[in-house]
Structure formats: structure tokens, C-alpha cells
Amino acid sequence: MESNQTSSSTQGTAVTGAHEAFKSLNRTANELIIGQQRLMERLLIALLSNGHLLVEGAPGLAKTTAIKVIADRIEGDFHRIQFTPDLLPADLTGTEIYRPQEATFEFQQGPIFHNLILADEVNRAPAKVQSALLEAMGEHQVTVGRVTYRLPKLFLVMATQNPIEQEGTYPLPEAQLDRFLMQVSIGYPDAASEQLILELARQQARDELGETSAPAMMVTQEQVFSAQRGVLDLYMAPALQEYIVALVLATRDPGSWDKGMSRLVSYGASPRATIGLDRCARARAWLDGRDYASPDDIHAMIHDVMRHRVLLSYEAEADGVTVDELVNRLLERVPVP
């Protein structure tokens, strides 16, 4: 009994330390990335939920900078991969190199073996590259020839898409979109944030002209894993779990709640949406310092979890209906426990 109590106390202390580390990381990140608090929060939630993030926004909105700020302050390594039409799967996963001295082949790991990955303009790569990325994201492994290699335990992909340019792009297949925990759409900052960005950019330019030290690492990998365990253990009432299931089922058969919506959906959200919404709601509550999840956590996360998983019909597209609008209608009709 005493051993169990000691173990529980140690685990509780680790989770508390992890929470303080993440609070400090969140505060510092929002000081360095102005006007993108929502993106920074979603990045941390994806990390806490052990998931991947798809970010859609115009150029120049600090998407690359956001994940670099996080990566600089987490124990682990970071790599940026620029996706282009001529990219090959081996450029992502690595390849076997022949060593003539030993007359053997040696596997040379590719950039996918890093802890934090930025897949920049992911929709510009062809299908074979997308297939390699799909295995890495879904299975935490890559297969080269007949050999399968495990990826690091701490592994997060943040992929970006540019909504402005569609020429020379390959639309991501639904199977790959479903592997992303969330799809986040970001916009331009307001005037006050833009002014702060101007001041920060000038200060950073001054720092680059002088000698600057590397940022201090704030979060260890063990703290990340402790935080992930804390999120999984966070309390969610059974009624809220039933509410999540009801919302996901409503995307598959919206006509059961409103006959006028039955023609809007071709395919509803998969069970991954149920799991993802549960994880994200818990992670948001944990990040907020609470030991329980609430309906507000579900409502705050549902659009990012559903946005890329619900396939609208041609009628909905013709009427200009978006997935966000559909989800809003369902939130109005499905009763909150």
C-alpha cells in the first residue's frame, strides 16, 4: 500500500512539474509569436495529445516560426522539409547506401526521424511521398524495402498549406487528412498585434547583429510524456463522453436532427474524430490548469477536429455551406448534458 502511495505521489509531482513547464512554454511562445495565440495553443494541444497538426494560412503568418519557437524549447531535434513536386519518398524516409569497403548496404535515416517535423506546403508533393508520410504519421514507423524502422517516441508533424495558390498542388487524400488530429485555419493579426510585430521584428534584427545565446530548453521529453499521461488521466464525465459520441454521429446523419441538413453531408467524421475530440478537450482543460473537462472544452476544439474530416455534398458547396457552419448548426441542436 505504501509503495503504491509513493508511486502515485511521485507521478503527481511529475505531472505538476510538467504543467508548470508547459505554462512557461506557452507564455514565452506567445511573447515571441504575436497575434497567433490560437495557433500556439493548438500546437501545444497537439503535442499533449500525441497528434499531428495541419495549418492552413496565407504566407507570412509565422507558421514556420511558431513550430521553431516550440522546438527550440523542447528537448529533441527539429527539421523542416520543403515539399516540392520533385520530392521522392527516399528524401523523406532515407535510403540504403552501399559501402564498397564492407560490401554491405547501410540505411541512412532521412529527416522524418527527427522529433518535430515541419512539412512545409505539404500538398505540393506527389502521391508516393504522401504515402510515406501517411505511414509515418499513422504508424510511427517507416518501411524501406523489407525492413521497418521505428520513429522516435516523441514525434509530431506540423504540415502547412497555402490556400492562395492551387496551381501545382496535389489535394491531400481523405485518408491522410484523417491522420491529422486538427486542421487549423489562421488569419491576419489585428492592427494592435501588427504594431507589436513591428517592434519585435526590429528588436530581433538588433539581436541578430550582436551575439545571442541559444534559448534555454524549458521542457524535457520526460515532462512531455508526463503531461501526456496527465491528459489521459484527466476526468471527463461519462455524460460528456456520450455528448462527444452524439456530436460525431450527428455529422454522419445530420438529417436525424434537422431534415434540411440531410443533403449537406456526403461522409461524416470517422471514429478518429471521436478519439481526437476527447483528447483535445482533455488537453485544453489540462493546459488551463483544471482537473476536469467541460462542455466549453468540447465546443472550443470541435471545429478544428471536424473541419478536415467531414466531406460535404455538392449541394452544400453550391450553397456556400462550410463544415464550420454545419458544426455550428449541430451544436445548436444536439443537447448539452
Buried (B, 14 or more C-beta within 10 A) or exposed (E): EEEEEEEEEEBEEBBEBBBEBBBEBBEBBBEBBBBBEBBBBBBBBBBBBBBBBBBBBEEEBBBBEBBBBBBBBBBBBBBBBEBBEEBEBBBBBBBBEEEEEEEEEEBEBBBBBBBBBBBBBBBBBBEEBBBBBBBBBBEEEBEBEEEEBEBBEBBBBBBBBBEEEEEEBBEBEEEBBBBBBBBBBBEEBEEEBEEEBEEBEEEEEEEEEEEEEEEEEBBBBEBBBBBBBBBBEBEBEEEBBEBBBBBBBBBBEBEEBBEEBEBBBEEBBBEBBBBBBBBBBBBBBBBBEBEEBBBEBBBBBBBBBBBBBBBBBEEBEEEEBBBBBBBEBBBEEBEEE
